[in-house]
Amino acid sequence: MHALPQDHTGARIKRLRLERHLTQRALSDLSKVPYSTLTKTEQGILPASPHLIASVARALRVKVETVTGQPYATELRADELDVLIQPNREALDVYDLGPDPDITPRPLPLLQDDAEQLLVAVRAGEIKQVASQLPGLVIEATTAAHLADTTEGWLLLASYYRTSYDVTSKLGYPDLATIALARMDWAAERASSPIIGSMYRYMRALTYLRAGQYRTADRLVRMGLGVLEQAEAGRERDVLTGQLHLGAAVMAARAQNRATADGHLDEADRMARATGEASDVHWLSFGPTNVAVHRVSVLAEVDEYGQAAEIGSRVQMPKGWPASRRSHHFAELARAQMWDGLLDDSFGNLLRARKAAPQQARYHQTVRETYSGLEAAKRQLPDSFLSYGSWLGA
């Protein structure tokens, strides 16, 4: 039984359905979610998959976060993260006002060093640290970019906007993440950078992926690949190309198009063999390891949980691979193992996800849904399982 049965995703789906005077059969028909899956999800017997959440949100004409309950306000308050959201929002709002007369920015190289450190900290899972430092740095970089009006200055500002996207999306504020991406594109255009322009389209495609708008996400990926053709040939372009194919693979899999997903994975694998491990290229973590990790995600999205669990457990992550990516992989592996009935192994990987990047795992939707599935499985798990649930706020 859920500690807070009124608060799991299935219960929210039921409330939203009843508010719209829909029967379970009607919502099943509208969302194309099998009736038995929908009813068991509403009861809390089955966890909600990303595909189900997006399908139901589209059918009910609400945002995905309305279904998932994000942002998790109680936990954000407990972690003193809620007070950092508004300053970050305000920093994004002054992008077009020109130089602030009350700010004397430091030289660009110093601001570039800070921007790089923020990117590293996000990938280490230090979300609170970054969220607290970011607003002041964005405002300073905004003034610096306007004063310099150079490619270097605009690229610097685009980097800060990218970090704004990273932070706000991880904390469950997709509206703010979308604004950050728009600002990133605005700065990239002034820098005339096809590389950053393609990254913007990749990240924007991910926002549509989360919303279940797969066709739009696919169009953005294709646009990103087209923009990359304007970039100079070399490892940097190959990394971006490969990463776009990885994103496209997950999008196709969530749309239940296995053949297309496999095609994108194969193309990404070909690029990864050429680039090798390239975690430091724009901090996208591209390379053979990321291809393997995405293969696990693709298999899970098409309900091949046994194969996903088997392959995922064999993934060897290189030393120094970003903690945020390790945590994400452990969460995906835990989800596959939970659906495959490997409950102890699944909980073990939830623990690994927390250890690798605790701040990220606490707000990760896959972590929460997997915990919910384990809780509903009615199997004896260690006392630490309940402690984990208290930490999540579940």
C-alpha positions in Angstrom: 0.0 0.0 0.0 1.3 3.4 -0.9 2.4 5.7 2.0 0.5 8.5 0.3 -2.0 6.6 -1.9 -3.8 9.8 -2.9 -0.5 11.2 -4.4 0.8 8.6 -6.8 0.6 9.2 -10.6 -2.2 6.8 -11.1 -4.3 8.6 -8.5 -3.7 11.9 -10.3 -4.7 10.3 -13.6 -8.0 9.1 -12.0 -8.7 12.5 -10.5 -8.1 14.3 -13.8 -10.2 11.7 -15.6 -13.2 12.2 -13.2 -12.9 16.0 -13.5 -13.5 15.5 -17.2 -16.4 13.1 -16.6 -14.6 10.3 -18.5 -14.9 6.6 -17.9 -11.8 4.4 -17.8 -12.9 2.9 -21.1 -13.3 6.3 -22.7 -9.8 7.5 -21.5 -8.3 4.2 -22.7 -9.8 4.8 -26.1 -8.7 8.4 -26.3 -5.2 7.7 -25.1 -4.7 4.4 -26.9 -3.5 3.0 -23.5 -4.7 -0.6 -23.0 -7.7 -0.7 -20.7 -6.2 -3.1 -18.2 -2.9 -1.1 -18.0 -4.8 2.1 -17.4 -7.0 0.6 -14.6 -4.0 -1.0 -12.9 -2.1 2.2 -13.1 -4.9 4.2 -11.5 -5.1 1.6 -8.7 -1.3 1.9 -8.1 -0.7 -1.7 -9.1 1.4 -0.7 -12.1 3.7 2.2 -12.2 3.2 4.8 -15.0 5.6 4.5 -17.9 6.7 7.7 -19.7 4.7 6.6 -22.8 1.6 6.1 -20.7 2.0 9.5 -19.0 2.5 11.3 -22.2 -0.4 9.5 -23.9 -2.8 10.3 -21.0 -1.7 13.9 -20.9 -2.4 14.4 -24.6 -5.8 12.7 -24.2 -6.8 14.8 -21.2 -5.2 18.0 -22.8 -3.1 18.8 -19.8 0.7 19.2 -19.4 2.7 16.1 -18.6 3.8 17.7 -15.3 0.1 18.0 -14.3 0.0 14.2 -14.5 3.4 13.6 -12.8 2.8 16.2 -10.0 5.9 18.2 -10.9 7.5 20.3 -9.6 7.7 18.5 -6.3 7.0 21.5 -4.1 7.3 19.8 -0.7 10.7 18.4 -1.5 11.9 21.6 -3.1 10.9 23.6 0.0 12.7 21.0 2.3 15.8 21.3 0.2 15.6 25.1 0.1 15.5 25.0 -3.7 12.1 26.6 -4.2 13.6 30.0 -3.3 16.1 29.7 -6.1 13.6 29.4 -8.9 12.4 33.0 -9.1 15.9 34.5 -9.2 16.7 32.2 -12.1 13.5 33.2 -13.9 14.3 36.9 -13.4 17.9 36.4 -14.8 16.4 34.9 -18.0 14.1 37.9 -18.4 16.7 40.6 -18.9 18.3 39.1 -22.0 17.4 41.9 -24.4 17.7 45.0 -22.2 21.4 45.6 -23.1 24.1 46.3 -20.6 23.1 46.9 -17.0 24.6 50.2 -16.0 25.0 49.0 -12.4 27.1 46.0 -13.4 30.8 46.0 -14.3 31.4 42.5 -15.6 34.7 40.7 -15.2 36.8 39.8 -18.3 35.3 37.2 -20.5 38.0 34.5 -19.7 37.0 34.6 -16.0 33.3 34.3 -16.9 34.2 31.5 -19.3 36.0 29.6 -16.5 32.9 30.0 -14.3 30.6 28.8 -17.1 32.7 25.7 -17.5 32.7 25.0 -13.8 28.9 25.2 -13.8 28.7 22.6 -16.6 31.0 20.3 -14.7 29.0 20.8 -11.4 25.7 20.0 -13.1 27.1 16.7 -14.5 28.4 16.0 -11.0 24.8 16.3 -9.7 25.4 19.5 -7.7 22.1 21.1 -8.7 21.6 23.3 -5.7 25.1 24.7 -5.9 24.6 25.6 -9.5 21.1 27.0 -9.0 22.3 29.3 -6.3 25.2 30.7 -8.3 23.6 30.8 -11.7 21.3 33.9 -11.5 24.1 36.4 -10.7 26.4 34.9 -13.3 23.7 35.0 -16.0 23.1 38.7 -15.4 26.8 39.4 -15.4 27.3 37.4 -18.6 24.3 39.2 -20.2 25.9 42.6 -19.6 29.3 41.3 -20.8 27.9 39.9 -24.0 26.1 43.1 -24.9 29.2 45.2 -24.2 31.6 43.0 -26.1 29.1 42.1 -28.9 31.5 39.4 -30.2 31.1 35.7 -31.1 33.0 34.9 -27.9 30.6 36.9 -25.7 27.4 35.5 -27.2 28.7 31.9 -27.0 29.5 32.5 -23.3 26.0 33.7 -22.7 24.6 30.7 -24.6 26.5 28.4 -22.3 24.9 30.0 -19.2 21.5 29.7 -20.8 22.2 26.0 -21.4 23.0 25.5 -17.8 19.7 27.3 -16.9 18.0 24.7 -19.0 19.8 21.8 -17.3 18.9 23.0 -13.8 15.3 23.9 -14.4 14.5 20.8 -16.4 16.0 18.6 -13.7 14.0 20.4 -11.0 10.7 19.8 -12.9 10.1 23.3 -14.4 9.6 22.6 -18.1 8.1 26.0 -18.8 11.3 27.7 -17.4 13.5 25.2 -19.2 11.8 26.2 -22.5 12.5 29.9 -21.8 16.1 29.1 -21.1 16.3 27.2 -24.5 14.8 30.1 -26.3 17.4 32.4 -24.8 20.1 29.9 -25.8 19.0 30.0 -29.4 18.8 33.8 -29.3 22.5 34.0 -28.2 23.5 31.3 -30.6 22.1 33.3 -33.5 24.2 36.3 -32.6 27.2 34.1 -32.4 26.4 32.5 -35.8 27.2 29.1 -34.3 25.8 26.1 -36.1 27.1 23.8 -33.3 25.2 25.6 -30.6 22.2 26.0 -32.9 22.1 22.2 -33.3 22.5 21.7 -29.6 19.5 24.0 -29.0 17.4 21.9 -31.4 18.5 18.7 -29.7 17.5 20.0 -26.2 14.3 21.5 -27.5 13.4 18.1 -29.0 13.9 16.6 -25.6 11.2 18.9 -24.2 8.8 17.7 -26.8 9.8 14.1 -26.1 8.8 14.5 -22.5 5.5 16.0 -23.6 4.8 13.1 -25.9 4.9 15.2 -29.0 7.2 12.8 -30.9 6.6 14.1 -34.5 7.6 17.6 -33.5 10.6 16.2 -31.6 11.7 14.3 -34.7 11.3 17.4 -36.9 13.6 19.3 -34.5 16.2 16.5 -34.6 16.2 16.6 -38.4 16.5 20.4 -38.3 19.5 20.0 -36.0 21.2 17.6 -38.3 20.6 20.1 -41.2 22.1 22.9 -39.2 25.2 20.8 -38.4 25.9 20.5 -42.1 27.0 24.1 -41.9 29.6 23.3 -39.3 33.2 22.5 -40.0 33.8 18.8 -40.4 35.6 17.1 -37.5 35.2 15.5 -34.1 33.0 18.2 -32.7 30.5 17.9 -35.5 30.6 14.1 -35.3 29.8 14.2 -31.5 26.8 16.5 -32.1 25.6 14.3 -35.0 25.8 11.2 -32.9 24.1 12.7 -29.9 21.2 13.9 -32.2 20.8 10.3 -33.4 20.7 9.0 -29.8 17.9 11.5 -29.0 16.1 10.4 -32.1 16.4 6.8 -31.2 14.6 7.3 -27.8 11.9 9.4 -29.5 11.2 6.7 -32.1 11.2 4.0 -29.4 8.7 6.0 -27.2 6.5 6.3 -30.3 6.8 2.5 -30.5 8.8 2.6 -33.8 11.5 0.0 -33.1 12.9 -0.2 -36.6 13.5 3.6 -36.8 15.0 3.6 -33.2 17.4 0.8 -34.2 18.5 2.7 -37.3 19.3 5.8 -35.2 21.2 3.7 -32.7 23.2 2.1 -35.5 24.2 5.5 -36.9 25.1 6.8 -33.4 27.2 3.7 -32.9 29.0 4.3 -36.1 29.8 7.9 -35.1 30.9 6.7 -31.6 33.4 4.3 -33.0 35.0 7.3 -34.8 35.0 9.7 -31.9 35.7 7.4 -29.0 34.6 8.5 -25.5 34.0 12.2 -25.9 32.5 13.2 -22.6 34.2 16.6 -22.6 32.9 17.7 -26.0 30.2 20.2 -24.9 29.7 17.8 -21.9 27.2 15.7 -23.9 28.9 12.5 -22.7 28.8 11.1 -26.2 30.7 7.9 -27.1 30.3 4.1 -27.0 29.2 4.1 -23.4 26.4 6.6 -24.1 25.3 4.5 -27.1 25.1 1.5 -24.8 23.1 3.4 -22.2 20.7 4.7 -24.8 20.2 1.1 -26.2 19.0 0.1 -22.7 16.5 3.1 -22.8 15.3 2.1 -26.2 14.6 -1.5 -25.2 12.8 -0.3 -22.1 10.6 2.1 -24.2 9.5 -0.8 -26.5 8.7 -3.0 -23.5 11.7 -5.3 -24.0 12.4 -5.2 -20.3 14.2 -8.5 -20.0 16.7 -7.6 -22.7 17.1 -4.1 -21.3 17.9 -5.4 -17.9 20.4 -8.0 -19.3 22.2 -5.5 -21.5 22.0 -2.7 -18.9 23.6 -4.7 -16.2 26.6 -5.3 -18.4 27.3 -1.7 -19.3 30.8 -0.7 -18.0 31.0 3.0 -17.4 34.5 4.5 -17.8 36.2 6.1 -14.8 35.2 9.7 -14.6 32.0 9.3 -16.5 29.7 12.1 -15.3 27.7 11.3 -12.1 24.5 12.6 -13.6 24.8 10.2 -16.5 25.6 7.3 -14.2 22.6 8.1 -12.0 20.3 8.3 -15.0 21.5 4.9 -16.3 21.0 3.3 -12.9 17.4 4.7 -12.8 16.7 3.3 -16.3 18.2 -0.1 -15.4 16.1 -0.1 -12.2 13.0 0.5 -14.2 13.7 -2.3 -16.6 14.5 -4.7 -13.7 11.4 -3.8 -11.8 9.2 -4.6 -14.9 11.2 -7.8 -15.4 10.4 -8.9 -11.8 14.0 -8.5 -10.5 12.8 -6.4 -7.5 15.9 -6.7 -5.3 18.2 -5.8 -8.2 15.9 -2.9 -9.1 16.1 -1.4 -5.6 19.8 -1.9 -5.6 20.1 0.3 -8.7 17.8 2.9 -7.2 20.3 3.1 -4.4 23.1 3.4 -6.9 21.2 6.2 -8.7 20.9 8.0 -5.4 24.6 7.5 -4.5 25.8 8.7 -7.8 23.8 12.0 -7.9 21.4 12.3 -4.9 20.0 15.7 -5.8 19.2 14.6 -9.3 17.7 11.2 -8.2 15.4 12.9 -5.7 13.6 14.8 -8.5 13.9 12.1 -11.2 10.5 10.9 -12.4 11.8 7.5 -13.4 13.2 7.0 -9.9 9.8 7.9 -8.4 7.7 5.7 -10.7 10.1 2.7 -10.2 9.9 3.1 -6.4 6.1 3.2 -6.7 6.2 0.0 -8.8 8.4 -1.8 -6.2 6.1 -0.6 -3.4 3.1 -2.0 -5.2 4.8 -5.4 -5.8 3.9 -6.5 -2.2 7.2 -8.2 -1.7 9.4 -8.1 1.4 12.2 -5.5 0.8 14.7 -4.3 3.3 14.0 -1.6 5.9 16.2 0.7 3.8 13.4 0.6 1.1 11.0 2.6 3.4 13.8 4.9 4.3 14.4 5.5 0.6 10.7 6.3 0.2 10.8 8.9 3.0 13.8 10.5 1.3 11.9 10.7 -2.0 8.9 12.2 -0.2 6.8 9.1 -1.3 
